[in-house]
Amino acid sequence: MDYIKVYGLQKDEVIGLVKEWVKLYPHSFNPEVNFWFYQLADNQVIIGLHDDLSTLAVSLLVIYLTSALKDVQDVESVVAYLTVDDNEILLKQNYGRRAKIVAKSTEDDSTGVIILLENNYCVDYYFRGKAHKIKDSELVFLEPTLPESIENADKDEIFVGDIIPKKKIEQSLEPDASPWKKLMWYAISAIVGLGIGFLLVYLYF
């Protein structure tokens, strides 16, 4: 299961942030892509991720959520765990491996993430160029065990199609849709997302 653990926010706040993040990428997701949310007893929220979300998309979401918790001291207040099944950031040789993603920085041009694989191979990625191996990171991959009750628990669920008009999504996914236009939306949305994240920090704290 691919998921993100968020510490320091209530479930309704996390749902609101994910909805705002989805709106930043109206041309990037199928309407069937969904997210589910579960509140743990220790002030943590689990975000269940759809299989269609790439490593890049999850990394952007981690950055966005982390920006809303800028004043929280714990560097792992937002952590994603997923199985690599794309090569947008990592090479194909990493397919099938579990990965842990945390924000390295949310400061303007230095925005980036650290990706630690289950074989303890570690890279940093700044959303430009290629990921670079971190030498002697000394980080060890450990994934927490989720409570068994989470499988059958009542969870809040949202679909991209409920947030963005389906017609708007379908137009952007047409074969003749410009890939450069989609790439431009990624860049613009990342910048806007950071700005909104800083605004949310101001409003919450």
C-alpha positions in Angstrom: 0.0 0.0 0.0 1.2 3.5 -0.9 0.5 6.1 1.7 1.6 9.3 3.4 1.8 9.8 7.2 1.1 13.4 8.4 1.8 14.4 12.0 0.5 17.7 13.5 -2.7 18.3 11.5 -6.3 17.0 11.9 -7.9 14.9 9.2 -10.2 17.7 7.9 -7.1 20.0 7.6 -5.2 17.3 5.6 -8.2 16.7 3.3 -8.4 20.4 2.6 -4.7 20.6 1.8 -4.9 17.6 -0.6 -7.9 19.1 -2.4 -6.0 22.4 -2.8 -3.0 20.5 -4.1 -5.1 18.6 -6.7 -6.5 21.9 -8.0 -3.0 23.0 -8.8 -2.7 20.1 -11.3 -6.0 20.1 -13.2 -4.3 18.6 -16.3 -2.4 15.8 -14.5 -4.9 13.2 -13.1 -7.7 11.0 -14.2 -11.0 11.7 -12.5 -10.9 8.2 -11.0 -7.7 8.9 -9.0 -8.7 8.8 -5.3 -7.3 9.5 -1.9 -8.5 8.1 1.4 -7.9 9.5 4.9 -7.7 7.8 8.3 -7.1 9.4 11.7 -4.7 7.5 14.0 -5.0 7.8 17.7 -1.6 9.5 18.1 -2.4 12.7 16.2 -1.4 11.3 12.9 -3.3 11.1 9.6 -2.8 8.4 7.0 -3.4 9.4 3.3 -3.9 6.4 1.1 -2.6 7.0 -2.4 -3.9 5.8 -5.7 -1.7 3.4 -7.8 -1.6 6.0 -10.7 0.3 8.5 -8.6 4.0 8.6 -9.7 7.0 9.1 -7.5 7.2 12.7 -8.8 3.6 13.4 -7.9 3.9 12.0 -4.4 7.1 14.0 -3.9 5.3 17.2 -4.9 2.5 16.3 -2.5 5.0 15.7 0.4 6.6 19.1 -0.3 3.1 20.8 -0.3 2.0 19.2 3.0 5.4 19.9 4.6 5.1 23.6 3.7 1.9 23.7 5.8 3.9 22.4 8.7 6.9 24.7 8.4 7.0 25.5 12.1 7.0 21.9 13.2 10.4 20.8 14.3 10.2 17.2 13.4 11.8 16.7 9.9 9.6 13.7 9.4 6.2 15.3 10.1 5.3 14.3 6.5 6.6 10.9 5.2 5.5 9.0 2.2 6.0 5.2 1.6 5.4 3.8 -1.8 6.5 1.1 -4.2 8.4 2.5 -7.1 6.7 1.7 -10.5 7.9 4.6 -12.7 11.1 6.2 -13.8 10.3 9.9 -13.5 12.9 10.3 -10.8 14.5 6.9 -10.2 15.9 4.5 -12.7 14.1 1.4 -13.9 16.4 -0.8 -11.9 14.5 0.4 -8.8 11.1 -0.9 -10.0 9.3 -2.8 -7.3 11.3 -1.4 -4.4 9.7 0.3 -1.4 10.8 4.0 -1.0 10.5 6.5 1.7 10.2 10.2 0.8 10.6 13.2 3.0 11.1 16.9 2.2 14.6 18.1 2.2 13.7 21.8 1.8 10.7 23.9 1.0 12.7 27.1 0.4 12.1 28.5 -3.1 14.8 27.3 -5.5 16.2 24.8 -3.1 12.9 22.8 -2.8 13.7 19.2 -2.8 13.1 15.7 -1.4 15.2 12.8 -0.1 14.2 9.4 -1.4 15.5 6.4 0.6 15.0 2.9 -0.9 14.5 -0.3 1.0 18.1 -1.3 0.1 19.2 1.9 1.8 20.2 3.6 -1.5 19.5 7.3 -0.9 19.2 10.2 -3.4 18.1 13.8 -3.3 16.0 15.4 -5.9 15.4 19.1 -6.6 12.7 18.9 -9.3 15.3 19.8 -12.0 17.7 17.5 -13.7 18.4 14.1 -12.3 18.4 12.7 -8.8 21.8 12.5 -7.2 23.0 9.8 -4.9 23.8 10.9 -1.3 27.1 9.3 -0.3 27.5 7.9 3.2 23.9 9.0 4.1 23.9 6.6 7.1 20.1 6.5 6.7 18.4 3.1 7.2 15.1 2.3 5.7 12.5 1.4 8.2 8.7 1.4 7.5 6.3 1.5 10.4 3.6 -1.1 10.7 0.1 0.2 10.2 -2.6 -1.0 12.5 -4.5 -4.0 11.1 -7.8 -2.2 11.9 -7.1 0.4 9.2 -8.1 -2.1 6.4 -11.7 -2.3 7.6 -12.1 1.1 9.3 -14.3 3.8 8.0 -12.2 6.2 5.9 -13.0 9.5 4.3 -12.4 9.3 0.5 -12.2 11.9 -2.2 -11.9 11.6 -6.0 -10.1 14.0 -8.4 -13.4 14.0 -10.4 -15.2 15.4 -7.4 -12.7 18.3 -7.2 -12.0 19.2 -10.8 -14.8 19.1 -13.5 -14.5 15.9 -15.4 -14.8 17.7 -18.8 -11.7 19.8 -17.9 -9.7 16.7 -17.1 -10.7 14.8 -20.2 -9.8 17.8 -22.5 -6.3 17.9 -21.0 -5.9 14.1 -21.5 -6.8 14.1 -25.2 -4.1 12.7 -27.5 -3.5 16.1 -29.2 -2.9 17.8 -25.8 0.5 19.5 -25.9 3.1 17.8 -23.7 4.8 21.2 -23.4 1.6 22.7 -22.1 1.4 19.9 -19.5 5.0 20.5 -18.5 4.4 24.2 -18.2 1.5 23.5 -15.9 3.8 21.4 -13.7 6.2 24.2 -13.3 3.6 26.9 -12.7 1.7 24.7 -10.3 4.8 24.0 -8.3 5.5 27.7 -7.8 1.9 28.5 -7.0 1.7 25.5 -4.6 4.6 26.8 -2.5 3.0 30.2 -2.3 -0.2 28.7 -1.1 1.6 26.5 1.3 3.3 29.5 2.9 -0.1 31.3 3.1 -1.6 28.3 4.8 1.2 28.3 7.4 0.4 31.9 8.1 -3.3 31.2 8.4 -2.9 28.1 10.6 -0.2 29.4 12.9 
